[in-house]
Amino acid sequence: MFSVIFPGQGSQIVGMGKEFFDKFNLVKSLFKEADEVLGISLSKIILEGPKEELDLTINTQPAIFLVSYSIFNVIKKEFNINLDEAKYFAGHSLGEYSALSSAGYLSFSETIKLLRIRGEAMQNAVPKGEGGMVVVLGSSVENIENILEENKKNFISEIANDNSDGQIVLSGKNIDLNKLIEVLKLNNIKNMKLPVSAPFHCKLMNNATKIMKNEIDKVIFQDSKNILISNVTADEISSKDELKKLLISQIESRVRWRESIINMLDKNVNHFIEIGPGKVLSGLVKRIDKNVKINTINCQDDIKNLNI
């Protein structure tokens, strides 16, 4: 039994998806549609850069979705592999939008428009340079939660991503993160500041939540038999109404990726297919269960080697 998973921000590289773009008219037409819908040359930013442009959240989010959605459709339509047989669809943060669109809940054009707005809202939620993120390695969620509780009068920081065993990401204002780093050092806990422009998945994203609530409330989701796993609950999404609520709360909520993978494993999923640039999620899944089967789809040969 397999699940399809889609990566989030941080997986982008200039030139991603180029092999598929060069070989398949289906991909060329999706890239063209993206440019027309957004009114910018997103395809040029993806294929040629510069990296600084691609790394802007406002561009990164629709770009990763475009590449992931393109690869998904090449697998389905050019190679006739029925990915709708997946037990679950899931994605990490913005990857949740790739999952819901690929699963048939929202059209390509509506999804990419939403992600452009989401990227801009998240990028501008906090003044530039005021907030950031820190990755913590080799510690447990319980341990980090205890540290945050013990130091809550000294600084405020929140767990943004519970990614895998031994990889947790925290968000907050830089002034607070610097205090957090000092405490982590005292406890001999390995950590590193991430090269991001904003503190995602925490209360500081409140302005982005307001903007996205306004946008998501206008969206009419379609019916689909495919089952989504939510970042917020780490569990199945039961209805289109619940999907709306969870997408709104997702912006300030912890991405419960480790628990999502464990829940899928507990429900007899033994094969994960990562669709999109990079192989970040495959690495995280392997840290949770080193025996599980994983396919990472980045090129045509990866699809030829895919057995479901």
Disulfide bonds with the S-S distance in Angstrom:
none
